Amino acid sequence: MEKSLIDYDSIGLRIREYRKKKGWTQAYLAEISGVEPSNISHIERAATKLSLPTLISIANALDASLDEIVYGSLTKNAHISNRMISDLTSDCSPAELRAMAEILSTTKKILRNK
């Protein structure tokens, strides 16, 4: 049996992350996205597959792009990773940036030596 190319666990976790960042309940996300509340719970737990129209409704409600939501399922996602790194470092001091650069450099070396 072929493994699905769609990582529903990752999609559900990312939807939950975006929802919680907004301070929304599942019921509120369901209301503004037009998706049944029980379906939001199932999607976040990866207990169900979601259709493209449902995914678009949820992404629009969360003010997120589809590539951000399905990040883990994309093979060409460097632009998202770069944006995530940029967002994470946008409020850092010069000393924090230097420390993070060293951490990234060391991590890169470790990953490439495997």
C-alpha positions in Angstrom: 0.0 0.0 0.0 1.4 3.4 -1.0 1.9 6.0 1.7 -0.3 9.1 1.3 1.6 12.1 0.0 -0.6 14.3 2.2 0.5 14.6 5.8 -2.9 15.0 7.5 -1.3 14.9 11.0 0.8 17.9 10.1 -2.1 19.7 8.5 -4.2 19.2 11.6 -1.5 20.4 13.9 -0.8 23.5 11.8 -4.6 24.3 11.7 -4.7 23.9 15.5 -1.6 26.1 15.9 -3.0 28.9 13.7 -6.4 28.7 15.5 -4.8 28.8 19.0 -2.6 31.8 18.0 -5.8 33.7 17.2 -7.3 32.6 20.6 -10.2 30.9 18.8 -12.2 27.9 19.8 -12.9 25.1 17.4 -16.5 26.2 17.4 -15.6 29.8 16.4 -13.3 28.5 13.6 -16.1 26.3 12.5 -18.6 29.2 12.5 -16.4 31.6 10.4 -15.2 28.9 8.0 -18.6 27.3 7.5 -17.3 23.9 8.6 -19.1 21.7 11.1 -17.6 22.0 14.6 -17.1 18.2 14.9 -15.3 18.3 11.6 -12.8 20.9 12.9 -12.0 18.5 15.8 -11.6 15.6 13.4 -9.3 17.6 11.1 -7.1 18.8 13.9 -6.7 15.2 15.1 -6.2 13.9 11.6 -9.1 11.6 12.2 -10.6 12.5 8.8 -9.3 13.6 5.4 -10.4 17.1 4.3 -11.4 18.2 0.9 -9.8 21.1 -1.0 -12.9 23.3 -0.5 -12.9 22.7 3.2 -9.1 23.4 3.4 -9.6 26.6 1.5 -12.4 27.7 3.8 -10.3 27.0 6.9 -7.2 28.7 5.5 -9.2 31.8 4.5 -10.8 32.0 8.0 -7.4 31.7 9.6 -5.9 34.3 7.2 -3.3 31.7 6.2 -2.0 30.6 2.8 -2.6 27.0 1.7 1.2 26.4 1.4 1.5 27.4 5.1 -1.2 24.9 6.1 0.1 22.0 4.0 3.8 22.8 4.5 4.7 19.3 5.7 3.2 17.7 2.5 5.0 19.9 0.1 8.3 19.0 -1.5 9.1 22.5 -2.6 8.7 24.4 0.7 12.0 26.3 1.1 10.2 29.6 0.7 8.0 28.8 3.7 11.0 27.6 5.8 12.8 30.8 4.9 9.8 32.9 5.9 9.5 31.0 9.2 13.1 31.6 10.0 12.7 35.3 9.1 9.6 35.6 11.3 11.4 33.8 14.2 14.4 36.2 14.1 12.6 39.4 13.2 12.6 40.7 16.8 16.0 39.4 17.9 18.9 41.4 19.1 22.3 41.3 17.3 23.7 39.0 20.0 20.7 36.6 19.6 21.1 36.6 15.9 24.8 35.7 16.2 23.9 32.9 18.5 21.2 31.6 16.2 23.5 31.7 13.2 26.0 29.6 15.1 23.3 27.1 16.1 22.1 26.9 12.5 25.7 26.5 11.2 26.3 23.6 13.7 23.0 22.0 12.9 23.6 22.2 9.2 27.0 20.4 9.6 25.4 17.7 11.8 22.6 17.1 9.3 25.0 16.9 6.3 27.3 14.5 8.1 24.6 11.9 8.6 
